[in-house]
């Protein structure tokens, strides 16, 4: 790595061969980082999904609890209405005993009938509220059961992720540091091209060696003259089929 630091202020002075070596080393580092992140697999996403699901269940339970409180309040209001209606009926019945004519009696009878209907309506609404509250309580119980299951799943997934992360964290941190150092010595235009190729290439391979007269990325045959040009390390050559940067196998062996 001392060589990398020494060259960091001499980006423009790198030879083509030095650029190829830097690109190849950068590819090796990126491939190692990819392996570590592949090892983690979908665990980080699974953890995030579980956390989101848990938050959603907790919000749902809170909302249902608020709805039950609202139902209980409405039920209490209807019970008060019944008490009031019964009080009015009693009052009207007492007044009927002192009426002076049939018209007053009929008028009070209509009021009694109206309050009786109000009581029946309130009792009907109370029954409906009771059914709604029962359904919501059952839904809360089901949601809490799901919540407990998801929390257990989350603990397991986090434990798995922490085990993998603890085993690879130091290695990844060092690789990221090494990657940054190599990126600093590669000219911006070339680094941008490398990243673009890597993003679009299978398995993230932007730099490959020539093996058995073929591109190590797409496995298409490379003409003998082009192989000579690659081995000469006088210019950066890309595969005419897949666009990957090509290096000779000797360079790869030298860098191991």
C-alpha positions in Angstrom: 0.0 0.0 0.0 3.0 2.3 0.4 3.3 2.3 -3.4 -0.3 3.5 -3.6 0.3 6.4 -1.2 3.5 7.4 -2.9 1.7 7.6 -6.3 -1.4 9.4 -4.9 0.1 12.8 -5.8 1.3 11.6 -9.2 -1.9 10.6 -10.9 -1.0 12.2 -14.2 2.4 10.5 -14.3 1.2 7.0 -14.1 2.2 4.8 -17.1 -0.4 2.7 -18.9 0.9 -0.4 -17.2 0.6 1.3 -13.8 -3.0 2.3 -14.6 -3.8 -1.2 -15.6 -2.3 -2.6 -12.4 -4.3 0.0 -10.3 -7.5 -0.9 -12.2 -7.0 -4.6 -11.7 -6.2 -4.1 -8.0 -9.3 -2.0 -7.6 -11.3 -4.7 -9.3 -10.0 -7.3 -6.9 -10.9 -5.1 -3.9 -14.4 -4.5 -5.2 -14.9 -8.2 -5.8 -13.9 -9.0 -2.2 -16.4 -6.3 -1.0 -19.1 -7.8 -3.2 -18.4 -11.3 -1.7 -18.8 -9.9 1.8 -22.1 -8.1 0.9 -23.4 -11.2 -0.9 -22.7 -13.2 2.2 -25.0 -10.9 4.1 -27.5 -11.6 1.3 -31.0 -10.1 1.7 -30.6 -9.9 5.5 -30.4 -6.1 5.8 -33.5 -5.7 3.6 -35.3 -8.4 5.6 -34.5 -6.6 8.8 -35.7 -3.3 7.4 -38.9 -4.9 6.1 -39.6 -6.5 9.5 -39.0 -3.2 11.3 -41.4 -1.4 8.9 -44.0 -4.2 9.4 -43.6 -4.0 13.2 -44.1 -0.2 13.1 -47.2 -0.7 11.0 -48.7 -3.2 13.4 -48.0 -1.0 16.4 -49.7 2.0 14.6 -52.7 -0.2 13.7 -53.1 -1.4 17.3 -52.9 2.1 18.6 -55.5 3.2 16.1 -57.8 0.3 17.0 -57.5 1.1 20.7 -58.5 4.7 20.0 -61.5 3.5 18.0 -62.5 1.3 20.9 -62.3 4.3 23.2 -64.5 6.2 20.8 -67.0 3.3 20.7 -67.1 3.2 24.5 -67.7 6.9 24.7 -70.5 6.6 22.1 -72.0 3.7 24.1 -71.9 5.7 27.3 -73.6 8.6 25.5 -76.4 6.3 24.3 -76.9 4.8 27.8 -77.3 8.4 29.1 -79.8 9.0 26.4 -81.8 6.0 27.6 -81.7 7.2 31.1 -82.9 10.6 30.0 -85.7 9.1 27.8 -86.9 6.9 30.7 -87.0 10.0 32.9 -89.1 11.8 30.4 -91.4 8.9 30.0 -92.0 8.8 33.7 -92.6 12.5 33.8 -95.1 12.3 30.8 -96.9 9.4 32.4 -97.3 11.4 35.6 -98.5 14.4 33.6 -101.2 12.2 31.9 -102.8 11.6 35.3 -103.5 15.4 35.5 -104.6 16.2 31.9 -107.7 18.3 31.4 -108.6 16.9 28.0 -108.0 14.2 25.4 -105.8 16.5 23.3 -103.3 16.9 26.1 -103.4 13.2 26.8 -102.7 12.3 23.1 -99.9 14.9 23.0 -98.2 13.3 26.0 -98.8 9.8 24.5 -97.0 10.8 21.4 -94.0 12.1 23.5 -94.0 8.8 25.4 -94.0 6.9 22.1 -91.2 9.1 20.7 -89.0 8.5 23.8 -89.8 4.8 23.7 -88.6 4.7 20.1 -85.5 6.7 21.1 -84.8 4.1 23.8 -85.2 1.3 21.2 -82.9 3.1 18.8 -80.3 3.7 21.5 -80.4 0.0 22.5 -79.9 -1.0 18.9 -77.0 1.3 18.5 -75.5 0.0 21.8 -75.7 -3.6 20.4 -74.0 -2.5 17.2 -71.3 -0.7 19.2 -70.8 -3.9 21.2 -70.3 -6.0 18.0 -67.9 -3.4 16.6 -65.9 -3.3 19.8 -65.7 -7.1 20.0 -64.5 -7.2 16.4 -61.8 -4.6 17.1 -60.7 -6.4 20.3 -60.3 -9.6 18.3 -58.4 -7.7 15.6 -56.1 -6.2 18.3 -55.4 -9.7 19.7 -54.6 -11.0 16.2 -52.4 -8.0 15.5 -50.6 -8.4 18.8 -50.0 -12.1 18.0 -48.5 -11.1 14.7 -46.5 -8.3 16.3 -44.9 -10.8 18.8 -44.1 -13.2 15.9 -42.5 -10.4 13.9 -40.5 -9.2 16.9 -39.2 -12.7 17.4 -38.3 -12.9 13.6 -36.6 -9.5 13.9 -34.5 -10.6 16.8 -33.4 -13.7 14.9 -32.6 -11.8 11.7 -30.7 -9.1 13.6 -28.7 -11.8 15.4 -27.8 -13.4 12.1 -26.9 -10.1 10.6 -24.8 -9.1 13.6 -22.9 -12.4 13.5 -22.1 -12.0 9.8 -21.2 -8.3 10.2 -19.0 -8.9 13.2 -17.1 -11.5 11.3 -16.6 -9.3 8.2 -16.7 -5.7 9.5 -13.0 -5.2 10.0 -12.2 -6.9 6.7 -14.7 -4.7 4.9 -13.5 -1.5 6.6 -9.9 -2.3 5.4 -11.1 -3.1 1.9 -13.1 0.2 1.7 -10.0 2.1 2.9 -7.9 0.3 0.2 -10.5 1.0 -2.4 -10.5 4.7 -1.6 -6.7 4.8 -1.9 -6.6 3.2 -5.3 -9.5 5.4 -6.5 -7.4 8.4 -5.6 -4.5 7.4 -7.9 -6.7 6.6 -10.9 -7.5 9.6 -13.1 -11.2 10.7 -12.8 -12.1 10.0 -16.5 -10.7 6.4 -16.3 -12.3 5.8 -12.9 -15.7 7.0 -14.1 -15.4 4.6 -17.1 -14.4 1.7 -14.8 -17.4 2.4 -12.5 -19.8 2.5 -15.5 -18.5 -0.8 -16.9 -18.7 -2.4 -13.5 -22.2 -1.2 -12.9 -23.4 -2.8 -16.2 -21.2 -5.9 -16.1 -22.2 -9.3 -14.9 -20.9 -10.0 -11.3 -19.6 -6.5 -11.2 -16.5 -7.4 -13.2 -15.1 -4.4 -15.1 -11.5 -5.7 -15.4 -10.8 -9.2 -16.6 -7.9 -11.2 -17.8 -7.4 -13.0 -21.1 -7.6 -16.7 -20.4 -7.3 -19.5 -23.1 -7.4 -16.8 -25.8 -10.7 -15.5 -24.6 -12.2 -12.6 -22.6 -12.5 -13.6 -19.0 -15.9 -11.8 -18.8 -17.9 -12.8 -21.9 -15.6 -15.7 -23.1 -15.5 -14.5 -26.7 -12.3 -15.3 -28.5 -9.7 -12.5 -28.8 -7.6 -12.3 -32.0 -3.8 -13.1 -31.5 -2.7 -9.5 -32.5 -5.0 -8.0 -30.0 -3.7 -10.4 -27.3 -0.2 -9.1 -28.2 -1.4 -5.5 -27.7 -2.8 -6.4 -24.3 0.4 -8.1 -23.2 2.4 -5.1 -24.3 0.5 -2.9 -21.8 1.0 0.1 -24.0 -2.7 1.1 -24.1 -5.9 0.3 -22.3 -7.9 -2.2 -24.4 -11.5 -3.2 -23.9 -13.3 -6.3 -25.1 -15.1 -5.5 -28.4 -18.0 -7.7 -27.3 -18.7 -6.8 -23.7 -16.7 -3.6 -23.1 -14.7 -4.9 -20.2 -11.1 -3.7 -19.6 -8.7 -6.5 -20.5 -5.4 -7.3 -18.8 -3.0 -10.2 -19.6 -2.8 -13.2 -17.3 0.9 -12.5 -16.4 -0.2 -9.2 -14.8 -2.7 -11.0 -12.7 -0.2 -13.6 -11.6 2.3 -10.8 -10.7 -0.3 -9.0 -8.5 -1.2 -12.1 -6.5 
